[in-house]
Amino acid sequence: MDAFYASVELLRYPQLKGLPVVIGGSRRRPDDALLQQYTEVLLSEIPVAAFPLLKDYTGRGVITTATYPARQFGVGSAMGLMKAAKLCPQAILLPVDFDEYRQYSRRFKDVITEIAPLMEDRGVDEVYIDFTEVPGGQRDGGRTLARLIQKSILEATGLTCSIGVAPNKLLAKMASEFNKPKGISIVLPDDLQTLIWPLPCRKINGVGPKTDVKLQTHGIHTIGELAAREPVWLVEHFGKSYGAWLHEAAWGRDERPVVTESEPVSVSRETTFERDLHAVRDKAELGAVFTWLCERVAADLQRKGYVGKTIGIKLRYDDFKSVTRDQTIAHYTADAKTIRQAAGQCLKRVDLTRRLRLLGVRVGSLLRSDEAPDLIPKQASDLTNAALIAMDSGAKTGSLF
């Protein structure tokens, strides 16, 4: 989907079309000051001048997405809002509304499965589709069906998408980025050298920034240069599995099927604080956030019908270094209080004398609820008055809030 979150917001606020708009920071709240101020008018009639500007933002939030006019200033997803404000101070800042985005996500995926049922869900705004057996799917190299999908999604949701058509998922992913927004890009097997090899290695889904830096230190900047390296050399420098995969990816090979159903590996929630917090001086605030995260993870598990028994935490300190700890409990659970107790035990094994930038809670080793053999009986879900873990403020490592 094209700038998905931002595009959904522009359906709500069409007067912002063509303007630089950034989505990020805090979640939308019912008492949103803007909506309170204009309770008597339609959302589409709120004056543009009334919307908050990015230049006035103070805090630690990051960008979820941005409209294409904002991206022209170098603003992009995962960038800190304060940094983005220096690049595009005139951008309009809107809070995220995940409930609305999930609703539109379900709608556009329903449209796709009516046309091409073999669809792999890759998150809120992206899917893989297998055209192979769809009537007319091979017409014009797949372009005819891609146009039908684009037209049907636009009519049903008002949103646009970009589609990459290729022999496999690896190449289709790259092709989908070629002509955004509203693009359709076709990559045939004979197009590898002309369309794929000139691209930077970072365009391969699975090549991260650290790998890219390492490749560049060896003089490998493009996918074509990567393809020219011998597999033995790649295995020697990047490991047996990853090195072999890099060779296959550079040559456009990918045998992964489109998977219509997959089991989640874990369920997690995390939050970045508006300011760095300390385990002792900000104990009450951290305790409330910790409880909220555990309750959200428990609610997510129950909503999705899963239980887990490996419970962990993630901390990011003020120097941006992160640590994780986890433990496996005796019984499967989706209970908030049980998750909090086990996650609290994990906190005893990390340094809590340093200020914290981020806190997260995770539950893994998942099973479907109806398949778990030894569920812990559900405890009271209200953790407001749950016993707090003892604090040893004099120890280098200790327990928390």
C-alpha positions as CSV (number, residue, x, y, z in Angstrom):
1,M,0.0,0.0,0.0
2,D,1.2,3.5,-0.8
3,A,2.1,5.5,2.4
4,F,-0.6,3.5,4.1
5,Y,-1.2,5.2,7.4
6,A,-0.8,8.6,5.8
7,S,-3.2,7.7,3.0
8,V,-5.9,6.6,5.6
9,E,-5.5,9.9,7.4
10,L,-6.0,11.8,4.1
11,L,-9.3,10.0,3.7
12,R,-10.2,11.5,7.1
13,Y,-8.7,14.9,6.3
14,P,-8.8,15.4,2.5
15,Q,-7.9,19.0,2.9
16,L,-4.3,17.9,3.7
17,K,-3.8,16.2,0.3
18,G,-0.7,17.4,-1.5
19,L,0.8,18.7,1.7
20,P,3.7,17.3,3.7
21,V,2.1,15.2,6.5
22,V,3.9,13.1,9.1
23,I,2.2,10.4,11.2
24,G,3.9,9.5,14.4
25,G,4.3,10.2,18.1
26,S,1.5,9.4,20.5
27,R,-1.5,7.4,19.8
28,R,-4.8,9.2,19.0
29,R,-6.9,9.9,22.0
30,P,-10.7,10.6,22.3
31,D,-9.8,14.0,23.9
32,D,-7.6,15.1,21.0
33,A,-7.4,18.8,21.3
34,L,-8.0,19.4,17.6
35,L,-11.2,17.4,17.6
36,Q,-12.5,19.0,20.7
37,Q,-12.0,22.4,19.2
38,Y,-14.0,21.6,16.1
39,T,-16.8,19.4,17.4
40,E,-19.4,21.3,15.3
41,V,-17.8,20.8,11.9
42,L,-17.0,17.9,9.6
43,L,-13.4,16.6,9.8
44,S,-12.9,17.5,6.2
45,E,-13.8,21.1,7.1
46,I,-11.2,21.7,9.8
47,P,-9.0,24.5,8.6
48,V,-5.5,23.5,7.5
49,A,-4.0,26.2,9.7
50,A,-5.5,24.5,12.8
51,F,-3.4,21.3,12.5
52,P,-0.3,21.0,14.6
53,L,3.1,21.5,12.8
54,L,6.1,19.3,13.1
55,K,8.3,22.2,14.1
56,D,6.4,22.6,17.4
57,Y,6.8,19.0,18.4
58,T,8.9,18.2,21.5
59,G,9.5,14.6,22.6
60,R,11.0,11.3,21.7
61,G,8.5,9.9,19.2
62,V,9.4,8.5,15.8
63,I,7.7,8.7,12.4
64,T,5.4,5.8,11.5
65,T,5.0,7.0,7.9
66,A,4.9,10.2,5.9
67,T,3.2,11.5,2.8
68,Y,5.2,11.6,-0.5
69,P,5.4,15.5,-0.3
70,A,7.1,15.1,3.1
71,R,9.4,12.4,1.9
72,Q,10.8,14.8,-0.7
73,F,12.5,16.6,2.2
74,G,14.3,13.4,3.4
75,V,11.7,12.6,6.0
76,G,10.9,8.9,6.4
77,S,9.7,6.0,8.6
78,A,11.5,5.3,11.9
79,M,13.1,8.8,11.9
80,G,12.9,10.7,15.1
81,L,10.3,13.5,15.0
82,M,12.7,16.0,16.3
83,K,15.2,15.3,13.5
84,A,12.4,15.3,11.0
85,A,11.3,18.8,12.2
86,K,14.7,20.2,11.2
87,L,14.3,18.8,7.7
88,C,10.6,19.7,7.2
89,P,9.4,22.0,9.9
90,Q,6.3,23.0,8.0
91,A,5.0,19.4,7.9
92,I,1.7,18.7,9.6
93,L,1.9,16.2,12.4
94,L,-0.9,13.7,13.1
95,P,-1.0,11.0,15.8
96,V,-1.3,7.3,14.9
97,D,-4.7,5.6,14.9
98,F,-4.0,1.9,14.7
99,D,-7.6,0.8,15.0
100,E,-8.5,2.7,11.9
101,Y,-5.5,1.4,10.0
102,R,-6.3,-2.2,10.9
103,Q,-9.9,-1.7,9.7
104,Y,-8.6,-0.5,6.3
105,S,-6.1,-3.3,6.2
106,R,-8.8,-5.9,6.5
107,R,-10.8,-4.2,3.8
108,F,-8.1,-4.2,1.2
109,K,-7.1,-7.8,1.9
110,D,-10.7,-8.9,1.6
111,V,-10.7,-7.3,-1.9
112,I,-7.6,-9.2,-2.9
113,T,-8.7,-12.6,-1.7
114,E,-11.9,-12.3,-3.7
115,I,-9.7,-11.9,-6.8
116,A,-6.7,-14.0,-6.0
117,P,-7.3,-16.3,-2.9
118,L,-3.7,-17.4,-2.5
119,M,-2.5,-14.5,-0.4
120,E,0.3,-14.3,2.2
121,D,-0.3,-11.6,4.9
122,R,2.9,-9.7,5.6
123,G,1.6,-7.1,8.0
124,V,-0.9,-4.3,8.0
125,D,0.0,-2.9,4.6
126,E,1.7,-5.6,2.5
127,V,0.9,-9.0,1.0
128,Y,2.3,-11.5,-1.4
129,I,-0.1,-13.0,-4.0
130,D,0.3,-16.1,-6.1
131,F,-1.1,-15.4,-9.6
132,T,-0.1,-18.7,-11.0
133,E,-3.5,-20.4,-11.1
134,V,-5.7,-17.3,-11.2
135,P,-7.7,-17.1,-14.5
136,G,-6.0,-14.4,-16.6
137,G,-3.2,-14.1,-14.1
138,Q,-0.5,-14.5,-16.8
139,R,-2.1,-12.1,-19.3
140,D,0.3,-9.3,-20.3
141,G,2.9,-10.7,-17.9
142,G,0.5,-10.3,-14.9
143,R,-0.2,-6.6,-15.6
144,T,-3.9,-7.2,-16.3
145,L,-4.6,-8.8,-13.0
146,A,-2.4,-6.2,-11.2
147,R,-4.5,-3.4,-12.7
148,L,-7.7,-5.2,-11.6
149,I,-6.4,-5.5,-8.1
150,Q,-5.4,-1.8,-8.0
151,K,-8.8,-0.7,-9.4
152,S,-10.8,-2.9,-7.0
153,I,-8.9,-1.7,-3.9
154,L,-9.3,1.9,-4.9
155,E,-13.0,1.5,-5.4
156,A,-13.5,-0.3,-2.1
157,T,-11.3,1.8,0.1
158,G,-10.2,4.9,-1.7
159,L,-6.6,3.9,-1.3
160,T,-3.8,3.2,-3.8
161,C,-1.2,0.5,-3.9
162,S,1.9,-0.4,-5.9
163,I,2.4,-3.9,-7.2
164,G,5.5,-5.8,-8.3
165,V,5.1,-8.9,-10.5
166,A,8.0,-11.4,-10.7
167,P,8.7,-15.1,-10.7
168,N,9.3,-15.2,-7.0
169,K,8.8,-13.3,-3.7
170,L,12.3,-11.8,-3.5
171,L,12.1,-10.1,-6.9
172,A,8.4,-9.1,-6.5
173,K,9.3,-7.3,-3.3
174,M,11.9,-5.3,-5.0
175,A,9.7,-4.6,-8.0
176,S,6.9,-3.3,-5.8
177,E,9.2,-0.4,-4.9
178,F,10.2,0.6,-8.4
179,N,7.3,3.0,-9.3
180,K,5.6,4.1,-6.1
181,P,3.0,5.4,-5.8
182,K,0.3,3.6,-7.9
183,G,2.9,1.7,-9.9
184,I,2.9,-1.7,-11.5
185,S,6.4,-3.1,-12.2
186,I,7.1,-6.3,-14.1
187,V,10.4,-8.2,-13.6
188,L,10.9,-11.2,-15.9
189,P,13.7,-13.7,-15.6
190,D,15.6,-12.0,-18.4
191,D,15.4,-8.7,-16.6
192,L,17.8,-9.6,-13.9
193,Q,20.9,-8.0,-15.3
194,T,19.2,-4.8,-16.5
195,L,16.7,-4.1,-13.7
196,I,18.1,-5.8,-10.6
197,W,21.9,-5.9,-10.8
198,P,22.3,-2.1,-11.0
199,L,20.5,-1.7,-7.6
200,P,22.3,-1.2,-4.3
201,C,22.6,-4.4,-2.2
202,R,20.4,-2.7,0.4
203,K,17.4,-3.2,-1.9
204,I,17.4,-6.9,-1.2
205,N,14.9,-7.7,1.5
206,G,17.1,-9.3,4.1
207,V,20.3,-7.2,3.6
208,G,20.4,-4.9,6.6
209,P,22.5,-1.8,7.2
210,K,25.3,-3.7,9.0
211,T,25.6,-6.3,6.2
212,D,25.5,-3.4,3.6
213,V,28.4,-1.6,5.4
214,K,30.4,-4.9,5.4
215,L,29.7,-5.5,1.8
216,Q,30.9,-2.0,0.9
217,T,34.1,-2.4,2.8
218,H,34.8,-5.3,0.3
219,G,34.0,-3.1,-2.7
220,I,30.5,-4.5,-3.2
221,H,28.0,-1.8,-3.7
222,T,25.5,-3.2,-6.2
223,I,23.6,-6.5,-6.5
224,G,25.5,-7.1,-9.7
225,E,28.8,-6.8,-7.9
226,L,27.5,-9.2,-5.2
227,A,26.5,-11.7,-7.9
228,A,30.0,-11.6,-9.3
229,R,31.5,-12.9,-6.0
230,E,32.2,-16.6,-5.7
231,P,29.9,-18.5,-3.3
232,V,33.0,-19.8,-1.5
233,W,34.1,-16.2,-0.8
234,L,30.7,-15.2,0.5
235,V,30.5,-18.2,2.8
236,E,33.9,-17.4,4.1
237,H,33.0,-13.8,5.0
238,F,29.3,-14.1,5.9
239,G,28.9,-17.6,7.2
240,K,27.7,-20.8,5.6
241,S,23.9,-20.1,5.6
242,Y,23.8,-16.4,5.1
243,G,26.7,-16.4,2.6
244,A,24.9,-19.0,0.5
245,W,21.7,-17.0,0.7
246,L,23.4,-13.8,-0.5
247,H,24.6,-15.6,-3.6
248,E,21.2,-17.0,-4.4
249,A,19.5,-13.6,-3.7
250,A,21.9,-11.8,-6.0
251,W,21.0,-14.1,-8.8
252,G,17.3,-13.6,-8.2
253,R,16.6,-17.1,-6.9
254,D,13.9,-17.6,-4.2
255,E,12.0,-20.9,-3.8
256,R,9.8,-19.7,-0.9
257,P,6.1,-20.4,-1.6
258,V,3.3,-18.0,-0.8
259,V,2.1,-19.1,2.6
260,T,-1.6,-18.5,3.4
261,E,-1.4,-19.3,7.1
262,S,1.5,-19.0,9.5
263,E,1.8,-19.3,13.2
264,P,3.2,-16.2,15.1
265,V,6.6,-16.8,16.8
266,S,5.9,-14.4,19.6
267,V,3.6,-11.5,20.8
268,S,5.2,-8.4,22.1
269,R,4.6,-4.8,23.1
270,E,7.1,-2.0,23.7
271,T,7.1,1.8,24.1
272,T,9.7,4.5,23.8
273,F,9.5,7.1,26.6
274,E,9.1,10.8,25.9
275,R,12.0,11.3,28.3
276,D,14.6,8.9,29.8
277,L,13.3,7.3,33.0
278,H,15.1,5.9,36.0
279,A,14.1,2.8,37.9
280,V,14.2,4.5,41.3
281,R,13.3,8.1,40.7
282,D,10.5,7.2,38.2
283,K,9.4,4.0,39.8
284,A,5.7,4.8,39.8
285,E,5.6,5.8,36.1
286,L,7.7,2.9,35.0
287,G,5.5,0.5,37.1
288,A,2.4,1.8,35.4
289,V,3.9,1.4,31.9
290,F,5.2,-2.0,32.7
291,T,1.8,-3.1,33.9
292,W,0.1,-1.6,30.8
293,L,2.5,-3.5,28.5
294,C,1.8,-6.8,30.2
295,E,-1.9,-6.2,30.0
296,R,-1.7,-5.4,26.3
297,V,0.4,-8.5,25.5
298,A,-2.1,-10.6,27.4
299,A,-5.0,-9.0,25.6
300,D,-3.3,-9.6,22.2
301,L,-2.7,-13.3,23.1
302,Q,-6.3,-13.8,24.1
303,R,-7.6,-12.0,21.1
304,K,-5.5,-14.1,18.7
305,G,-6.2,-17.3,20.6
306,Y,-2.6,-18.1,21.8
307,V,-0.8,-18.9,25.0
308,G,2.9,-18.9,25.7
309,K,5.5,-19.9,28.3
310,T,8.7,-18.0,27.4
311,I,8.3,-14.5,28.8
312,G,10.9,-11.8,28.4
313,I,11.7,-8.1,28.6
314,K,13.6,-5.6,26.4
315,L,15.3,-2.5,27.7
316,R,17.0,0.3,25.7
317,Y,19.3,2.6,27.7
318,D,19.9,6.3,27.2
319,D,23.0,5.4,25.1
320,F,20.8,3.4,22.7
321,K,22.3,0.0,23.8
322,S,19.6,-2.7,24.2
323,V,19.4,-5.8,26.4
324,T,16.9,-8.6,26.5
325,R,16.2,-11.3,29.1
326,D,13.7,-14.1,29.2
327,Q,12.7,-17.1,31.1
328,T,10.5,-20.1,30.5
329,I,7.8,-20.8,33.0
330,A,6.3,-24.2,33.9
331,H,2.8,-23.6,32.3
332,Y,1.4,-21.9,29.2
333,T,-0.4,-18.7,30.0
334,A,-2.1,-15.6,28.5
335,D,-2.7,-14.1,31.9
336,A,-1.6,-10.5,32.5
337,K,-0.6,-11.0,36.1
338,T,1.4,-14.2,35.4
339,I,3.2,-12.4,32.5
340,R,4.0,-9.5,34.8
341,Q,5.4,-11.6,37.5
342,A,7.6,-13.6,35.1
343,A,8.8,-10.4,33.3
344,G,9.5,-8.9,36.6
345,Q,11.9,-11.7,37.4
346,C,13.7,-11.0,34.2
347,L,14.2,-7.4,35.3
348,K,16.3,-8.7,38.2
349,R,19.0,-9.8,35.7
350,V,19.6,-6.4,34.1
351,D,21.4,-3.2,35.1
352,L,18.8,-0.8,36.5
353,T,21.1,2.0,37.6
354,R,21.1,3.5,34.1
355,R,18.3,5.6,32.6
356,L,15.9,3.9,30.3
357,R,14.7,5.0,26.9
358,L,12.5,2.0,26.0
359,L,10.7,-0.8,27.7
360,G,9.2,-3.9,26.1
361,V,7.5,-7.2,27.1
362,R,7.4,-10.3,25.0
363,V,5.8,-13.8,25.2
364,G,7.1,-16.6,23.0
365,S,6.9,-20.4,22.7
366,L,3.4,-20.0,21.6
367,L,0.6,-22.6,21.2
368,R,-3.0,-22.2,20.3
369,S,-5.1,-22.0,23.4
370,D,-7.1,-25.1,22.6
371,E,-3.9,-27.1,22.1
372,A,-2.0,-26.1,25.3
373,P,-1.9,-29.0,27.8
374,D,-1.2,-27.2,31.1
375,L,-2.8,-23.8,31.2
376,I,-2.4,-21.7,34.4
377,P,-5.8,-20.8,35.7
378,K,-6.6,-17.2,34.7
379,Q,-5.8,-14.8,37.6
380,A,-7.3,-11.4,38.2
381,S,-6.6,-9.3,35.2
382,D,-6.6,-6.0,37.1
383,L,-3.0,-5.4,38.0
384,T,-3.4,-2.0,39.5
385,N,-3.0,-3.2,43.0
386,A,-0.7,-6.1,42.2
387,A,2.2,-6.5,44.6
388,L,5.2,-4.6,43.3
389,I,8.5,-6.3,43.0
390,A,11.0,-5.3,45.7
391,M,13.6,-2.8,44.8
392,D,17.2,-2.9,45.9
393,S,18.4,0.6,44.9
394,G,21.9,0.0,46.2
395,A,22.6,-2.9,43.9
396,K,24.0,-2.6,40.4
397,T,21.5,-5.0,39.2
398,G,18.2,-5.5,40.9
399,S,14.5,-5.7,40.5
400,L,12.2,-3.0,39.3
401,F,9.0,-1.1,40.1
